[in-house]
Amino acid sequence: MADPKFWRRAAAKFRRLQPRPPQRGEVHHASHNRLCAWWMPDGWSDGKLYHFFNDGDDSEANKNVQRLFMIAAESAEVELGHEGGDAAVFAWLDRLRLDGLYTAPAANGSLIIHRVCDASAEHCLKCETDVKTGARGLKQDAKPRHQSSARKIETFWNARQAEFEKYADRYGKLSARWRAPFRRWVPSWGSRSEGRTIPQECIEVLNAIARKALTELAESHPAREAEPWESWLDFMRERGWSFRVTGNTACTEKEWGAGVKDGKPLADVRREQKYTLGDEGIKVYRRTEDGNLRRLSARELHGQSSENLSKYYHWLEDGVIDRVFYSSATLCQDLAARATELIAQQARNGIQALTSPVPSTSSAAESPAGKTAKKLGRPQTIPDQRKARAQTIKNSGGTNKDVAIELYQTKYPSSQQVKNVGAILRHYNKSKQSSTAKRRFARGAKSPV
């Protein structure tokens, strides 16, 4: 999207395909709409999501308009990074539909885009504006570069937030369950008792918005081979955003080294190793100092406490993200709010990226001078006893400020400390659930795959 002149020329091409509007005193007819596109959520009989129709009287001219439109639409979408082909045309129509340009609802949840050529021309002007504002930001030498970059990122995430919020009520019952042993997301709609199938257009809309969001995460969060909506939920899960842990599966050191640590599903590893139910409880391994695996004997396992046994496993967390669209909107809001602060820190120190996972507190980074350097975004260590007291305050109706006073042991907590309360308590409760599951497993509860 680097050339504003391209979008001006593209808009002119689309305008030429649209018939003139009714003149003063002339009655508006359907033929003034010319080419239209009808979107069907479950697809048409030919398997395509869009069907073109034309209100003009000349059938041959109508076919020519459709062919010329598809050429122009493919060219415009390729300029935005698409590989081309019919899929590029449908991707362009997705943009028009999600922007709501000249759209009208139809039967069975379908939607018609009237005056497709006019809608395309308007979208081209929007793309031209985006190019100009982006170029103008680069030319403002008086302002620090990281500030203009932060504004761009903030605008990007605000736009994604608005898109997720637009569908948060309509698709509010959509949730997704993460099955860790299979590394798979399973979408669901409402409660199990409802037994309703997920609307096809729901996943399509989520895919379209997630695909846009992932363009900002491409470098810092490379997507695995999955649908865009699954990669987006992976990002939410790794950040712990709205991800509620529902269980844990024990993974032995041997299984971990056989590919699980590199992203291979535990179920596949166990299938290759001819796993049988309960093997993880008797075939326990530890890594020796020279890097080799050694299986613990029955004598070594006898009498081991639950805490000692749990250290021999890697614990894979199952979980669920409820209200996917709403949760996604709140994450985009958080990324937008943090943009200016984190990008400025990155420009000064070159350490923390905006979309990097939440850093661990288990170790410190050594600076070249030999001193321990505090990484940006690293939370201070808060004892679990203090977190427990803070949770009690929250449960009794206390505000986030009251909780922050207890957590940080200060009479006047900063606004950032107050904002941190939710994440701290969420991770505290998550760790408690994980510890409980480990103790249950050590007492003899198995976790079959």
Order of alpha helices (4+ residues) and beta strands (2+ residues): alpha-beta-beta-alpha-alpha-beta-beta-alpha-alpha-beta-beta-alpha-alpha-beta-alpha-alpha-alpha-beta-beta-alpha-alpha-beta-alpha-beta-beta-alpha-alpha-alpha
